Amino acid sequence: MDAVVKAANNKDKDMAAQRPDMDARPTRAQAEDAVRTLLAYIGEDVTREGLIETPQRVIRAYDEFFKGYDEAATDYLGTIFDEVNGYDDIVLLRDIPFYSHCEHHMVPFIGHAHIAYYPKGGVVGLSKLARVIDVYARRLQTQENLSAEIATAIETALQPRGLAVMIEAEHQCMSLRGVQKAGVTTVTTRFTGVFRDNPAEQARFMTLLRR
C-alpha cells in the first residue's frame, strides 16, 4: 500500500540522521582512551584496580545506550496489516517505558511514552511502535525532539486519521545537577489529524490514559 512505499522512501532521510559509517568514527581504542582522559580529569587514578577495565565497560555500555544511531524507524514500520475487519476506532499504547540521554549534559532522562492513532486502512504490529520509541530514544535527545521524531515516523508510515504522542519523563540533568529538583516530570505532546483538530478527541485520549 501507499504507506509502505512512503515508509520505504523515507528510510534514506531517517538514515541520514544516524552516525557516520564505522570507518569514519574514532576507533574503539580511541574511545576507551577518551574515557581514561575523563577519569583523569575528575581526579581519578586510571591505573587503580577498580578502574583498569572501566573504559572498556563504558564503551560497551555506550554501544547499548546509543544503539538507535544504527537503526531506522522504517525497519519496524515497513509491514502494515490491512486485515482488521474494518476496525477504525482508536488504538492506544500507554505507559511504554523508555530511557534516553540529554544531548546537553549526556545524562539520562527516563519516563513513559503513550501513543494513540485512528487507523486509515491498516495497522502496524503493537511491538513495532515500542521499537520506534527506542530507535529515537537511544540517541542523544531533547524530549521535544524525541516527541516530534516518533510522531513523524509513525505519521509517515501509517498516514492515520489522527495520531497522538505524549511523553512524560524525569530529567536527571535537572534532578542531579543544576537546580537539583528530583521528581519533576516534563510532559510533551504531538497531535495530528483528528487529535489536533478536535478537542473532544484529545480529551478522550487523556481520559483513556488516566483510566
Secondary structure, 3 states (H helix, E strand, C coil): CHHHHHHHHCHHHHHHCCCCCHHHCCCHHHHHHHHHHHHHHCCCCCCCHHHCCHHHHHHHHHHHHCHHHHCCHHHCCCCCECCCCCCCCCEEEEEEEEEEEECCCCCEEEEEEEEEEECCCCECCHHHHHHHHHHHHCCEECHHHHHHHHHHHHHHHHCCCEEEEEEEEEEHHHHCCCCCCCCCCEEEEEEEHHHHHCHHHHHHHHHHHHC
